[in-house]
Amino acid sequence: MECVCKQIYKEIMFSREVARTVVGIIGNIISFVLFLSPLPTFYGIWKKKAVEQYSPVPYLATFVNCGLWVLYGLPMVHPHSTLVVTINGTGFVIEIIYLSIFLIFSDYKKRVKIVVVVVAECIFLAVLALLVLTLVHDTKIRSTIVGSICIAGNVIMYASPLSVMKLVIKTRSVEYMPFYLSVFSFLNGVCWTSYALIRFDPFVAAPNGIGSLFGLAQLLLYATFYRSTKKMMAERKAQGEVGLSVKPAPHTNIQDGV
């Protein structure tokens, strides 16, 4: 009887590991799409040669967040977290590209702010890695320290669009809140929460659960103000066309009448 119970337990654990791996792979795919979802926004910035009212805050938050999760997923910090490292390492590189585009097309003051924040984030990551890997020699304690900081970083990343959400409510327009970024933020949070619940990891479950709620809030805002945004953009376009169709009166020189 004892052997049967052990066999059943092993099968259950194997099934959970398989399920966790599958959900993790799906999470990697969704996260990758999430990282790529701002591409239309950056294409527009590149085309217009200006960042307009787009904020670099979500990308600065994601940059440091990816760095934290790469550190957390390292074998010497939290073993068996390869899928966490792969996607966050990819995201780290993608955010560098996005921030570079912001630097190119921002004004001087905004460039300085971005550079200062990026340098501060890099110093923070380097110091944290150095202290954890040299002063702490137990993976559980390392996981707890880095994981606790990751929770804060993940919540900041998911909450970073709050400034944009405030703008949406103020202007009743979702023009500067990318739709696909909101959709995949929500899906990403749901997927990684599921991943963390299969083999319970509170450091992954807590921030991604909160992230799911932030993503849902953005989608609700989008649904609320989508029609008013379309109306405002149509009116703006119509005004522009009217302005182009009205030609200035020809300049008349007084001497012509002499």
DOZATI-67161 format. One line per field, with one value per residue (C-alpha): residue in one letter; x, y, z; residue number from 1. Coordinates in steps of 0.5 Angstrom, whole numbers, plus 500, padded with zeros to 3 digits. Each point is the difference from the previous one (the first is absolute). Layout:
<markes>
rest: c(a; ...) $
xx: c(X; ...) $
yy: c(Y; ...) $
zz: c(Z; ...) $
nr: c(NUM; ...) $
</markes>
This chain:
<markes>
rest: c(m; e; c; v; c; k; q; i; y; k; e; i; m; f; s; r; e; v; a; r; t; v; v; g; i; i; g; n; i; i; s; f; v; l; f; l; s; p; l; p; t; f; y; g; i; w; k; k; k; a; v; e; q; y; s; p; v; p; y; l; a; t; f; v; n; c; g; l; w; v; l; y; g; l; p; m; v; h; p; h; s; t; l; v; v; t; i; n; g; t; g; f; v; i; e; i; i; y; l; s; i; f; l; i; f; s; d; y; k; k; r; v; k; i; v; v; v; v; v; a; e; c; i; f; l; a; v; l; a; l; l; v; l; t; l; v; h; d; t; k; i; r; s; t; i; v; g; s; i; c; i; a; g; n; v; i; m; y; a; s; p; l; s; v; m; k; l; v; i; k; t; r; s; v; e; y; m; p; f; y; l; s; v; f; s; f; l; n; g; v; c; w; t; s; y; a; l; i; r; f; d; p; f; v; a; a; p; n; g; i; g; s; l; f; g; l; a; q; l; l; l; y; a; t; f; y; r; s; t; k; k; m; m; a; e; r; k; a; q; g; e; v; g; l; s; v; k; p; a; p; h; t; n; i; q; d; g; v) $
xx: c(500; 506; 503; 494; 499; 507; 499; 494; 503; 506; 495; 496; 507; 502; 494; 500; 507; 498; 494; 505; 505; 494; 497; 507; 501; 493; 502; 507; 496; 495; 505; 504; 494; 499; 507; 499; 493; 503; 503; 494; 501; 508; 499; 495; 505; 506; 495; 498; 507; 497; 498; 494; 496; 503; 503; 507; 498; 497; 506; 505; 495; 501; 507; 502; 494; 503; 507; 498; 496; 506; 504; 495; 499; 508; 502; 504; 494; 493; 502; 495; 498; 503; 493; 500; 508; 498; 494; 503; 507; 496; 496; 506; 503; 494; 499; 507; 498; 493; 504; 505; 494; 498; 507; 500; 494; 499; 501; 507; 496; 497; 506; 504; 494; 500; 508; 500; 495; 503; 507; 497; 496; 506; 504; 495; 500; 507; 501; 494; 503; 507; 497; 495; 505; 506; 497; 494; 502; 493; 496; 493; 503; 502; 493; 497; 504; 500; 493; 497; 503; 498; 493; 501; 503; 494; 495; 503; 500; 493; 498; 505; 494; 496; 503; 497; 493; 500; 501; 494; 495; 502; 500; 494; 505; 504; 504; 507; 498; 502; 495; 504; 505; 494; 497; 506; 502; 493; 502; 507; 498; 495; 504; 506; 495; 498; 507; 502; 494; 501; 507; 498; 505; 498; 505; 497; 493; 499; 502; 497; 494; 500; 502; 494; 496; 503; 500; 492; 500; 503; 495; 494; 503; 501; 493; 497; 504; 501; 494; 501; 507; 498; 495; 506; 505; 495; 498; 507; 501; 494; 503; 507; 497; 495; 507; 503; 494; 500; 505; 503; 497; 505; 505; 498; 505; 498; 504; 496; 494; 504) $
yy: c(500; 505; 498; 502; 507; 501; 499; 504; 506; 499; 500; 506; 504; 498; 503; 506; 501; 499; 505; 505; 500; 500; 506; 503; 499; 504; 505; 501; 501; 505; 504; 500; 503; 505; 502; 501; 503; 507; 500; 504; 505; 500; 500; 506; 504; 498; 502; 507; 501; 502; 496; 505; 499; 492; 499; 496; 498; 493; 498; 503; 496; 493; 501; 500; 494; 496; 501; 498; 493; 498; 501; 496; 494; 499; 493; 502; 505; 496; 493; 497; 507; 500; 502; 506; 502; 499; 504; 506; 500; 501; 505; 504; 500; 503; 505; 503; 501; 503; 505; 501; 503; 504; 503; 502; 503; 504; 507; 501; 500; 494; 496; 502; 498; 493; 499; 502; 495; 494; 501; 500; 494; 496; 502; 498; 493; 499; 502; 495; 494; 501; 501; 494; 495; 502; 501; 495; 492; 497; 500; 500; 506; 503; 499; 503; 506; 501; 497; 506; 505; 497; 501; 507; 501; 496; 504; 506; 498; 498; 506; 505; 501; 503; 507; 498; 498; 507; 503; 496; 502; 507; 500; 495; 497; 494; 502; 500; 493; 495; 495; 494; 501; 500; 494; 496; 503; 497; 493; 500; 501; 495; 495; 501; 500; 493; 498; 502; 496; 493; 500; 505; 506; 506; 505; 498; 500; 506; 505; 497; 499; 508; 501; 496; 505; 506; 497; 499; 507; 503; 496; 502; 507; 499; 497; 506; 506; 496; 503; 507; 500; 498; 506; 505; 497; 500; 508; 501; 497; 504; 507; 498; 499; 506; 504; 497; 502; 507; 504; 507; 506; 502; 506; 507; 505; 507; 503; 495; 505; 506) $
zz: c(500; 502; 493; 496; 504; 499; 492; 500; 503; 495; 495; 502; 502; 492; 498; 504; 497; 493; 501; 503; 494; 495; 503; 501; 493; 498; 505; 496; 494; 503; 503; 493; 497; 506; 499; 492; 501; 500; 493; 497; 505; 499; 492; 501; 504; 495; 494; 503; 503; 507; 506; 501; 507; 500; 507; 501; 507; 498; 496; 506; 505; 495; 499; 507; 502; 494; 503; 507; 498; 496; 506; 504; 495; 500; 502; 506; 503; 498; 497; 494; 498; 493; 496; 505; 498; 492; 499; 505; 497; 493; 503; 503; 493; 497; 505; 498; 493; 502; 505; 495; 495; 505; 501; 493; 499; 507; 502; 504; 507; 499; 497; 506; 505; 496; 500; 508; 501; 496; 503; 507; 498; 498; 506; 504; 497; 500; 507; 502; 496; 503; 507; 499; 497; 504; 507; 500; 499; 500; 494; 505; 503; 493; 497; 506; 499; 493; 499; 505; 496; 494; 503; 500; 493; 497; 504; 497; 493; 500; 504; 495; 495; 506; 497; 494; 503; 503; 493; 497; 506; 499; 493; 499; 494; 500; 494; 504; 504; 495; 500; 498; 506; 505; 497; 500; 507; 503; 496; 503; 507; 500; 496; 505; 506; 498; 499; 507; 503; 497; 504; 505; 499; 504; 497; 493; 502; 504; 495; 494; 504; 501; 493; 497; 504; 497; 493; 501; 502; 494; 496; 503; 499; 493; 499; 503; 496; 494; 496; 503; 497; 493; 500; 503; 494; 495; 502; 500; 493; 497; 503; 497; 493; 501; 501; 494; 496; 502; 495; 503; 496; 495; 503; 497; 499; 501; 494; 496; 500; 498) $
nr: c(1; 2; 3; 4; 5; 6; 7; 8; 9; 10; 11; 12; 13; 14; 15; 16; 17; 18; 19; 20; 21; 22; 23; 24; 25; 26; 27; 28; 29; 30; 31; 32; 33; 34; 35; 36; 37; 38; 39; 40; 41; 42; 43; 44; 45; 46; 47; 48; 49; 50; 51; 52; 53; 54; 55; 56; 57; 58; 59; 60; 61; 62; 63; 64; 65; 66; 67; 68; 69; 70; 71; 72; 73; 74; 75; 76; 77; 78; 79; 80; 81; 82; 83; 84; 85; 86; 87; 88; 89; 90; 91; 92; 93; 94; 95; 96; 97; 98; 99; 100; 101; 102; 103; 104; 105; 106; 107; 108; 109; 110; 111; 112; 113; 114; 115; 116; 117; 118; 119; 120; 121; 122; 123; 124; 125; 126; 127; 128; 129; 130; 131; 132; 133; 134; 135; 136; 137; 138; 139; 140; 141; 142; 143; 144; 145; 146; 147; 148; 149; 150; 151; 152; 153; 154; 155; 156; 157; 158; 159; 160; 161; 162; 163; 164; 165; 166; 167; 168; 169; 170; 171; 172; 173; 174; 175; 176; 177; 178; 179; 180; 181; 182; 183; 184; 185; 186; 187; 188; 189; 190; 191; 192; 193; 194; 195; 196; 197; 198; 199; 200; 201; 202; 203; 204; 205; 206; 207; 208; 209; 210; 211; 212; 213; 214; 215; 216; 217; 218; 219; 220; 221; 222; 223; 224; 225; 226; 227; 228; 229; 230; 231; 232; 233; 234; 235; 236; 237; 238; 239; 240; 241; 242; 243; 244; 245; 246; 247; 248; 249; 250; 251; 252; 253; 254; 255; 256; 257; 258) $
</markes>
